Amino acid sequence: MPDLGALLIVELLALGVVAGFLAGLLGVGGGMMMVPFMTAILGNRGVPLSLAVKMAIATSMATILFTSLSSLRAHHRLGAVRWPLVRGLAPGIVLGGLASGAGAFAVLKGQGLALFFAAFIGWTALKMFRDRKPQPGRDMPGWPGQTAVGAGIGFVSGLLGAGGAFLSVPFMVWCNVPIRHAVGTSAALGFPIALAATTGYVIGGWQLPPALPGAFGYLYLPALVVVATASVTMAPLGARVAQRIETRVLRRLFALLLLGLAGYMLKAGLTGA
């Protein structure tokens, strides 16, 4: 691993600690928070925004390979994972993630991805804030519907570098899945999303020259190692807290986090900095 410097290591460790805790608390895999901060970290080291956004998205998603497993283990122990829903959504998620990472991600410009990130998670946050009660008779769709929904979740998540909870949690709650089970199930879905999208990023950025020492295509490997190591240790703590916090508070925390990050990425996308 190249010499990162003390400041960069501290920044990445702090990012990993917070991302891991949020992965367990909200089932988000930490990606929604990592992308804006990773973009800033890379930009401060001379990487142009157009590439920094893509590297941040790809590296953040790759860390979810590790964070999601730690978070999943904790939620499974607490009985919060609905495995039939995981089996129904995962095939579509893999297809959507591969299509996104290997295709659309490489074609879109970095500023466009930043604006897309801001718009999508801002919209999701506002829906969570409204806190509308789902209709009592609504249920999860059958297998074909779950496959289609999974494909959409995987595709959008691959563009944003997120574990999919910003889509899967609201959707499952809308279908009358309790919030704690939705969060736990989303943690389980984070791994297939991350695996498919990261594979796509590797394919799409195979011939890209390294922007920094330790970069491989769109992946910044030193950040991946440091952030993943820190986040894995914190995910179980977040999962335990998630089982003790009041449901309305959990939804509002999720929405506040998304709104703040949407604002940052909107500024980056509009100003190019």
C-alpha positions in Angstrom: 0.0 0.0 0.0 1.4 3.5 -0.8 2.3 5.9 1.9 -1.0 7.7 2.6 0.1 10.3 5.2 -1.3 10.6 8.7 -4.0 13.1 7.8 -5.5 10.9 5.1 -5.5 7.8 7.3 -7.3 9.7 10.1 -9.9 11.0 7.6 -10.5 7.5 6.2 -10.6 5.9 9.7 -13.2 8.5 10.9 -15.2 7.9 7.7 -15.1 4.2 8.2 -16.2 4.4 11.9 -19.2 6.6 11.1 -20.1 4.6 7.9 -20.0 1.3 9.8 -22.2 2.6 12.6 -24.8 3.9 10.1 -24.7 0.6 8.2 -25.8 -1.2 11.3 -28.2 1.5 12.4 -30.0 2.2 9.1 -29.0 -0.7 6.9 -27.5 1.8 4.4 -24.1 0.2 4.1 -22.6 3.6 4.7 -22.4 4.4 1.0 -24.8 7.3 1.1 -22.6 9.1 3.6 -19.3 7.9 2.2 -19.7 9.3 -1.4 -19.8 13.0 -0.6 -17.0 12.8 2.0 -14.9 10.5 -0.3 -15.4 13.0 -3.1 -14.1 15.8 -1.0 -11.1 13.7 0.2 -10.1 12.8 -3.4 -10.7 16.3 -4.6 -8.5 17.8 -2.0 -5.7 15.6 -3.4 -6.0 16.9 -6.9 -8.4 14.4 -8.5 -10.8 16.3 -10.9 -14.4 16.3 -9.8 -15.5 14.4 -12.9 -13.3 11.5 -11.8 -13.4 12.0 -8.0 -17.2 11.4 -8.0 -16.9 8.2 -9.9 -14.0 7.0 -7.7 -15.9 7.9 -4.6 -19.0 6.0 -5.7 -17.0 2.9 -6.8 -14.8 2.8 -3.7 -17.8 3.4 -1.4 -19.7 0.6 -3.0 -16.7 -1.8 -2.7 -16.5 -1.2 1.1 -20.1 -2.3 1.3 -18.9 -5.8 0.4 -17.4 -6.0 3.9 -19.7 -3.7 5.9 -22.8 -5.4 4.7 -21.6 -8.8 5.9 -20.9 -7.4 9.4 -24.2 -5.6 9.5 -26.1 -8.7 8.2 -24.6 -10.9 10.8 -25.7 -8.6 13.6 -29.3 -8.1 12.2 -29.6 -11.9 11.6 -28.8 -12.6 15.2 -31.5 -10.2 16.2 -34.0 -11.9 14.0 -34.6 -8.8 11.8 -33.8 -10.3 8.4 -36.7 -11.7 6.2 -34.8 -14.2 4.1 -37.7 -14.9 1.7 -37.7 -11.2 0.7 -33.9 -11.4 0.2 -34.3 -14.4 -2.1 -37.1 -12.6 -4.1 -35.2 -9.3 -4.6 -31.6 -10.5 -5.0 -31.7 -11.9 -8.5 -33.0 -8.6 -10.0 -30.6 -6.6 -7.8 -27.6 -8.5 -9.3 -28.8 -7.9 -12.9 -29.4 -4.3 -12.3 -26.1 -3.7 -10.5 -24.1 -5.3 -13.2 -25.9 -3.3 -15.9 -25.3 -0.1 -14.0 -21.7 -0.6 -13.0 -20.5 -1.9 -16.4 -22.6 0.3 -18.6 -24.3 3.5 -17.6 -21.7 4.4 -14.9 -18.8 4.6 -17.3 -20.8 6.7 -19.8 -22.3 9.4 -17.5 -20.2 12.4 -16.5 -19.2 13.0 -12.9 -21.2 16.2 -12.4 -24.2 14.5 -13.8 -23.8 11.6 -11.3 -23.5 14.2 -8.5 -26.7 15.9 -9.5 -28.5 12.5 -9.9 -27.3 11.5 -6.5 -28.6 14.8 -4.9 -32.0 14.6 -6.6 -32.7 11.0 -5.9 -31.7 10.9 -2.2 -33.3 14.3 -1.6 -36.6 12.9 -3.0 -36.2 9.8 -0.9 -35.6 11.8 2.3 -38.7 14.0 1.7 -40.8 10.9 1.3 -39.5 9.5 4.6 -40.2 12.8 6.4 -43.9 12.7 5.3 -44.2 9.5 7.3 -47.4 8.5 5.6 -48.9 5.3 6.8 -49.1 2.5 4.2 -52.5 1.1 3.3 -53.3 -1.8 5.6 -54.0 -4.3 2.7 -50.8 -3.6 0.8 -48.2 -6.4 0.7 -45.0 -7.2 -1.1 -45.5 -8.2 -4.7 -44.9 -11.7 -6.0 -41.7 -13.1 -7.4 -41.9 -11.4 -10.8 -42.6 -8.0 -9.1 -39.8 -8.5 -6.6 -37.4 -9.3 -9.4 -38.4 -6.1 -11.3 -38.1 -4.0 -8.2 -34.8 -5.5 -7.3 -33.4 -4.7 -10.8 -34.4 -1.1 -10.3 -32.8 -1.0 -6.9 -29.6 -2.6 -8.2 -29.3 -0.2 -11.2 -29.9 3.0 -9.3 -27.7 1.9 -6.4 -24.9 1.1 -8.8 -25.0 4.7 -10.1 -24.9 6.1 -6.6 -22.5 3.8 -4.8 -25.1 3.0 -2.1 -26.2 -0.3 -0.6 -29.8 0.3 -1.7 -31.5 0.9 1.6 -32.6 4.4 0.5 -34.9 2.5 -2.0 -35.5 -0.9 -0.4 -36.3 0.4 3.1 -39.0 2.8 2.0 -40.4 0.3 -0.5 -40.7 -2.5 2.1 -42.2 -0.1 4.7 -44.7 1.0 2.0 -45.6 -2.7 1.6 -46.2 -3.0 5.4 -42.9 -4.6 6.4 -42.0 -3.3 9.9 -39.2 -0.7 9.8 -36.8 -2.9 11.8 -37.3 -5.9 9.5 -36.9 -3.6 6.5 -33.6 -2.3 7.8 -32.4 -5.8 8.6 -33.4 -7.2 5.2 -31.8 -4.2 3.5 -28.6 -5.1 5.2 -28.7 -8.5 3.7 -29.4 -7.1 0.2 -26.3 -4.8 0.5 -23.9 -7.6 -0.3 -25.4 -8.7 -3.7 -25.8 -5.1 -4.7 -22.1 -4.3 -3.8 -20.8 -7.5 -5.5 -22.7 -6.9 -8.8 -21.9 -3.2 -9.0 -18.3 -3.5 -8.0 -17.8 -6.1 -10.7 -19.3 -3.7 -13.1 -17.0 -0.9 -12.0 -14.0 -3.1 -12.5 -15.1 -4.0 -16.0 -15.9 -0.4 -16.9 -12.7 1.1 -15.5 -10.3 -1.6 -16.5 -8.1 0.5 -18.8 -8.4 3.8 -16.8 -4.9 5.2 -15.8 -4.5 5.5 -12.0 -5.5 9.0 -10.7 -3.6 8.4 -7.4 -1.0 5.9 -6.2 -3.0 2.8 -5.2 -5.9 3.5 -7.6 -7.2 0.7 -9.8 -9.6 2.0 -12.4 -12.4 3.6 -10.5 -11.4 1.9 -7.2 -9.1 3.7 -4.7 -7.7 0.6 -3.0 -6.0 2.2 0.0 -9.3 3.9 1.0 -11.1 0.7 0.5 -8.8 -1.2 3.0 -8.8 1.5 5.7 -12.6 2.4 5.5 -13.7 -1.2 5.3 -11.5 -2.2 8.3 -13.0 0.5 10.5 -16.6 0.2 9.3 -16.8 -3.6 9.9 -16.0 -3.1 13.6 -18.8 -0.6 14.1 -21.7 -2.1 12.1 -22.7 -4.5 15.0 -23.0 -1.6 17.4 -25.2 0.3 15.0 -27.4 -2.8 14.6 -27.9 -3.2 18.3 -28.9 0.5 18.6 -31.3 0.1 15.8 -33.3 -2.5 17.7 -33.7 -0.2 20.7 -34.5 3.2 19.1 -38.1 4.3 18.5 -39.4 3.7 14.9 -40.3 7.3 14.2 -36.9 8.5 15.4 -35.2 6.0 13.1 -37.1 7.2 10.1 -36.3 10.8 10.8 -32.6 10.1 11.4 -32.5 8.4 8.0 -34.3 11.3 6.3 -32.1 14.0 7.9 -28.9 12.1 6.9 -30.1 11.9 3.3 -31.1 15.6 3.1 -27.8 16.8 4.3 -25.9 14.7 1.8 -28.2 15.7 -1.0 -27.4 19.4 -0.4 -23.7 18.8 -0.5 -23.8 16.8 -3.8 -26.1 19.3 -5.3 -23.6 22.1 -4.7 -20.8 19.9 -6.1 -22.7 19.1 -9.2 -23.7 22.7 -9.9 -20.4 24.3 -9.2 -18.1 21.5 -10.3 -16.1 21.7 -7.1 
